[in-house]
Amino acid sequence: MALSVVRSRTLRAWTVVAAVAVVAVLVPQVPGWLPVSAAQVDPATLRQRVQGSTDRPYQGFAEVSGTLALPELPNLRDLTALLTSTTRVRTWYAGPSRWRFDVVSPVAERDVYGTPDGEYTWDYGANQLTRLVGEVPVRVPRAGDLTPPELARRILSTGQGDPVTALPARRVAGRDAAGLRVTPRDPDTTIGYVDLWALPDTGVPLAVEVVPRGASRPVLTSTFVEYDPTTPPDDVLVPKHPEGSGFGVVAAPGIADVLGALGRARLPGQLAGRDLRQANAAGVRGVGVYGSGLSAFIAVPVPGEIGGEAVDAFTKAGGSTEDVPSGEVTRLTIAPLSVAVVRSDVSRRSWLLAGLTDSDVLLAAASDLAARPWSRR
């Protein structure tokens, strides 16, 4: 009898433990089961609210997941990791000039602060605070650029004239969010559509999914797991500088710092039938932007060594090399990204082409570049 009572008490105890464990696991998911009651918002109105949400404060925890099968390109390992895996980002945003994001990793901590005085980075492992001086609008994307608010606003800004339609509301981070689908009208872009969900009243985006043309699954998602619409406390936005830590000042890195010393060449006024929209983009000599919208692409003259390394990386990732008049081009498509390296027999120069555009557009641009004689700026 005593044994039976003990067994009964033990069973009840484990039943209670199991029940507590189930509740602990399931409670965070309950908000996702609740009926979604986001107010219906006209798609055009929601787009305006999203684009106008830069003054809306928030703080939260987001996950950015990329599934692009990118090769490990020279000097672009951080970007490759960002677009091929899941990155967890803690973010605080008080306004365009007061923000912070931390990349959460089990092995390191790296915080980036935006202040009215400039940008700072804190490297926990190196115990070093660094101030970045100068502004480089054309730079390699960082984790903070791919949080839902930043990513959604960049996409909408790029595709101003693209049509938008309403999507069913979705529960994101415990909040009801109105849905919006952006479908590029340009037939040459490799983006099929972009879905986003934003708070219907403030327009702050909570989730974004980028789907390539011809696909049904996104290759890039950015979603808030936790979201708080309140203004972050001031002390969170002040860069850390503990006693005994180092401090340095460096120039803000841009594309030229990543690719190395860029080659100098005169940019053609047109490539693949698309006009040069911006020369020396953001002050970076030799970087040209051709076309507009989501199908725009860049052309960058690169040193032969960088060009050769890129060709090797593209080939190992499944790219193909073919002859064009007066040269050869190596192309690689990793939906929705198209990249190419062209080497000219005429000018003996190499160019890197990249964009969210059809690979045949880059082939036409490569043919134009290969036939051009060398011309120094």
N, C-alpha and C positions, 0 to 999 in steps of 0.2 A: 504493500500500500504506500509505504514511505517512498519507495522508488518511483511509483506511479506519480505521486505528488511532485517529486523532484523533476521527473520528465515533463510533467504538465507545466510546471513553472518555467522550465528551460524552454519548452516550445513556445510558451506565451512571450517570454523575453525575446527570443529570436524573431518571433512574429512582429513584435513592436520594433525591433531593430530594423527588420526588413521594410516595414511600413515607413519608418523615418527615412531610410535610405531612398526608397521610391519617391517620397515627397521631395527630398532634397534634390534628386535628379530631375524630377518632372516640373517642379514649381517654376524654374526659370523659363520653361517652355510654354506654360499656360497662356501668357499673353498672345502667343502665336495662334492659339486655338480660338480665341475670342472673336466674335463677329467683327468684321471690319466695317467701320461706319464713317470713313473719311468723306467729307463733303464733296459733291461733284463740282469740278472746276472745269471751265472751258479750257481746252488744250492750249490755245494761244495765250490765254490769261495766265495759266500755270507757267508757261515758258517765260513770260515776262516777269513773273514773281521769282522764278529761279534765278534769272539773270540779274534781278535787282536785289538779291538776298545777301550781297556782300557786306552789308552793315548789320546783319543779324548775328549776334554772338551765340556761341555754343561750346560745349566740351563733350568729349566722348571717346569711345574706343572703336576703331574700325578694323576690318580685315580686307586686305586687297589680295585677290587671287588671280594669277595669270597662268595660262596654260599654253603659251606660245612655245613652240619647240625651237627656241633660238640657239644658234651656235654661240660659243663663248668668243665674242669678238674682241679684238685687241683693245685694251684699256677700257672696256665697257662691262666688266664683270658685275659691278653693282647693279647696273641697269638690267643685265641679263637675269640676275637673281630676282629682281623685282617683278619681271614679266613672266617668270617661269615657275613661281612657287607662291606660297601664301606668306604675306607680310602683315604683321600686326602693328598697328599704329595708334598710339595714344595722342589725342590732339586737343588743343585749347585754342579758341579763336575769339578775340574781343573785337577785331576789326582788321582792315587790310594792312595796317602797320603794327599791329600788336597780336602776335600769335606764337604758337609753339607746337612742335610735334616731336614725339619720341618714337623711335623704332624699337619695339619691344622684342628682345632676343634673350634666350637663356644664357648666352655667353658674353654679351656685350650690351652697353648702353650708349646711344648716341642721340643727343638732343639738339634740335635746331630751333633757334629763337628769332622771331622777327620783331624788331623794336623801331621806334621812330629814329633812333640813332644808327640803325644798320642791322645787319644780320650776324648772329653768333652761333657757334657750335660748341657743345660740351661733350668731350670724349671721356667717359668714365674710366676706361681702361688706361688711357694715357694721362689721366688726371690733368687735363689741359682744356682751357677755355680759349677759343680762337675767334677773333673778330674778322669778318669778311668785309673788305672795303671794295667799293665799286659795284656796279650793277650790270649783270649780264643776262638780258632777257632770253637769249638763245643759249640754253644750257641743257645738260643731260637731266631728264626727269628724275625726281626724287619721290620717296614715299609720300611726302606731304602733298605733292601735286596730284596724287591719285586717290585721295580721300574723296568720299562722295560729293561734297560741295564743290571742291576744286575741279574734279574731273567733269562733273555735269556742266558747270558753267563754261569750261573750256570748249566742250563739244558743242554746246548751243551757240557760243560765240563764233565758232568756226563755220557752222552750218546755219547761218542766219536765215537763209531763204528756204531751208528744207521743211517739208510739210510735217506737221505733228498730229497725232491722234491720241485719243484717251485710252488708257488701259484700266483694268479693274484695280481697285485699291488694294493695298497690301499692308500687312502689319509688319513694321520694321522697328526693332529695338523697343518693342512695347508701345509703339505709336502708330496711329492710322495715317497712312501716306497715300496721296493721290498719284495715279500712274500716268505716264506720258511716253509715247513712242515717237522717236525721231527717225524718219526714213529718208536717207539722202536721195536727192533727185539726180545727181550726177551718175551716169552709167559707168564711169571709169573708176569710181571709188570701190575699194574692196570691203567697205563697211555695209552690211546688209541693213541693219537697224540698231538703234541704241534705245534701250528701255531705262527709264529712271522713275523713281518714286520720291516725292517731296511732300513736305508738310503743306497742306492746302492753303493755310492762312499766311505763313511767312515765306513759303517757297524754298526753304532750306532742304536740299536734297539729302535723302537718307540712304539711298541705294542706287547703283548704276550697273547695267549689264551691257557689254559691247559684243555684238554678234556679227561675224563675218558674212559676206554675201554667200548664199547657198548653204549656210549652216543653220542648225537649230539650237545649238548650245553656245553660250558666251565663251569668248577666249579671255575676257577680262571682266571681273566683277569687283565691286567695291561696296561694302555694306557696313553700316553702323551696327555694332552688337550692343553697345550702350550709347545712349544719347541724352544730353541734358541741355535744354535751351537757355540756361542761365549764363551770365557773364562770368568768365573765369576770374578767380581772385588775383589781385595784382602780383602777389609774391610768386605765383606759379609762372608768370610771364617774365620774371626778371632772371637773366642768365646767371647760372651758378658760377661762383668764383671762390671756392672754399680756401681757407688759409693754407698755404703750402702748395697750392696747385699752380700750374704754369699758365702763362698768358701769352698769346701771340697775335700778330696782325698779318693777314695774307690777302692777296687779291682774290676776288671771287672767281672761281673756276668756270670756264665756259667750254664751248665745243672745241676751241683751239687747244685748250689745255688737255683735253681728253684724247684727241686725235694726234696731238703732236703739232709741230710747226706745219701749218697748212701751206700747200703750194700756192703760188700766185699766178693767176691766169685771168684774162679778161672774160667776163661772163657773157655768153651770147644773149642777144635780145629776145631769143625765142628758142625753145626746145620742144620737140614733139608737138609742134603747133600751139604751144602754150607760151604766153608772154611772160617775160621776167617781171614778176610782181614786186620783188624786193631784192635789191643788190646789197651785198655786204650786210646781210641781215643782222640787226642789233649791233652793228659796228664790227662784226667779225669778217675780216677781209676774205673775199672769195666765196662766201656762202650765198648761194642764190636760191630764192623761192620762186617756183614756177607754177602757174595756175592759181586757183582759189578753191576755197571750201575744203571738204574732207579728201578730195582727190589731188590736192596740191602736193608737190614733191620738192625735195631739195637736191641741189647739185653742189658738191664740194670737191675742189681740187685737193688731192692728198699726195704726200710723198710716196715714192715708189715702194719703200719698205712697208708702209702702212697698207698700200694697195695690195701688195703681195700677200701680206698676212690675212687680209680680208678675203682674198680669193681662196686661200687655203682653207679658211674657216667655212666659207660658203660651200666649197666643194665637199668637205667632210660632212656637212649637214645635208647633202643631197642636191646642191646646186649644180647647174650645168653651164659649160663654157661653149660659146659659139662664135664664129667669125662674123664680123660686120665689115662693111667697106672701110678699109684703112685701119682696122684694129680688131679687137676681140672684147667680148663682154661676158662676164660671169653673173648669172642671175639666180636668185633664191627667193621663193615665195613661202612665207610662213603666215598663213592667213591670220589677220588681214594685212600684214606688213609685206611689202615688196622691196627688195634691195638689189643693187647691182653695182659691180665695179667694171669700169670700161678702161681699157688701155689702148692708147692711140699710137699707131705706127707713124703718123704724120708729126705729131707734136712731142712724142715720147713722154706723154704725161698720163697720169691716172686720175680718174674721177670716181667719187662715191655718189651713188644716187639712192634715194630712199623716200618712201611715202606710202600712204594708205591708198595706193592707186594700182590699177591693173598692171601686171608685169610687162605687157606689150607696150604700154606707154613708156616705161623705162627703157625698153629695147629701142624704141624710136628715138628717145633722147640720147641714148648711148651712140646710136649711129650718127646723129648730128654732131656729137662731141668728138667722136673718133676722126671725123673728116676735117675738123678744124685745125688750122696751123697754130703753132705755139705763139702765144701773145702775152707778154708780161704787162701787168698793170702799172 
